[in-house]
Amino acid sequence: MLYSLVQTSVANNLEPFDYLKYLLTELPRLGRHYEPDALDQFLPWNLIEKIKPLK
């Protein structure tokens, strides 16, 4: 699963380390009870402006 996250970030031209760091810091803030649609904000194509691109 981790490899899939890394490759998806690369495919979307995002720095993998920064993408994983963002996920691991922001996902816990959703708490235990969240709407499934809340996860859409963490998809790599929705984070292009928040995470630096690959060089």
C-alpha positions as CSV (number, residue, x, y, z in Angstrom):
1,M,0.0,0.0,0.0
2,L,2.9,2.4,0.8
3,Y,4.4,1.7,-2.6
4,S,1.1,2.6,-4.2
5,L,0.9,5.9,-2.4
6,V,4.5,6.8,-3.4
7,Q,3.9,5.9,-7.0
8,T,0.6,7.8,-7.2
9,S,2.3,10.9,-5.8
10,V,5.1,10.6,-8.4
11,A,2.5,10.1,-11.2
12,N,0.9,13.4,-10.1
13,N,4.3,15.1,-9.9
14,L,4.3,15.5,-6.1
15,E,7.3,15.0,-3.9
16,P,6.6,11.5,-2.3
17,F,8.1,12.3,1.1
18,D,6.1,15.5,1.4
19,Y,2.9,13.8,0.3
20,L,3.3,11.0,2.9
21,K,4.2,13.5,5.6
22,Y,1.1,15.5,4.8
23,L,-1.1,12.4,4.9
24,L,0.3,11.2,8.2
25,T,-0.1,14.6,9.9
26,E,-3.5,15.6,8.4
27,L,-5.4,12.3,8.3
28,P,-5.5,11.8,12.1
29,R,-7.2,15.2,12.4
30,L,-10.3,13.8,10.8
31,G,-11.0,11.8,13.9
32,R,-12.7,8.5,14.1
33,H,-16.0,9.5,12.6
34,Y,-15.9,11.2,9.3
35,E,-17.8,11.1,6.0
36,P,-16.1,9.1,3.3
37,D,-16.2,12.1,1.0
38,A,-13.8,13.8,3.5
39,L,-11.0,11.7,2.1
40,D,-11.2,13.3,-1.3
41,Q,-9.3,16.3,-0.1
42,F,-6.2,14.0,0.4
43,L,-6.1,12.7,-3.1
44,P,-2.8,13.8,-4.8
45,W,-4.5,15.6,-7.6
46,N,-6.3,17.8,-5.0
47,L,-3.0,18.7,-3.3
48,I,-1.0,20.1,-6.2
49,E,-1.0,23.6,-4.7
50,K,-0.1,22.4,-1.1
51,I,2.8,20.0,-1.8
52,K,5.9,20.9,-3.7
53,P,6.3,19.3,-7.2
54,L,9.1,16.9,-8.1
55,K,12.2,18.4,-9.5
